[in-house]
Amino acid sequence: MDRATKEQGTLLDSGLLIIRLFMGFLMFYLHGWSKLIAGPERWQKLGTALTDVFGLDFLALPFGFLASFSESIGALCILLGCVTRPAAFLLAGTMVVAAAKHFPDGLQGMEKALLFLSMSFFLFLVGPGKYSIDYFRQRKGR
């Protein structure tokens, strides 16, 4: 591998690390943890987003918990680079629902959800990069 290719790979891995750290921390701290520890009443309320958008009111509690889980534990996994792709997939799904819920508010209302959706989907496609627990676990398995 020539020097330019190696340097480009290092820059990509550094960029993935920065995205994971900022996105994971912001989602965990500002959105996820408080929802997760709030308990079933909050999960039920959060899950009603599906009722409003998709008409699945009987699944409000489990989907509310799943959204809380993906925004907290999933975000923490993304931050650490541990089971990144499944965590990013869950978070992207949660952000699709969040964007749909804020659709009546226009693009400004959907902005945060769309930004987190795009970053989550990007990490799902590309992976966490070399500076992650996933990478070290994969290398150790060889």
Helices and strands as residue ranges (DSSP letters): H 3-26, I 27-32, H 33-38, H 40-54, G 57-59, H 60-69, I 70-74, H 75-80, H 84-101, G 103-105, H 106-126, H 133-140
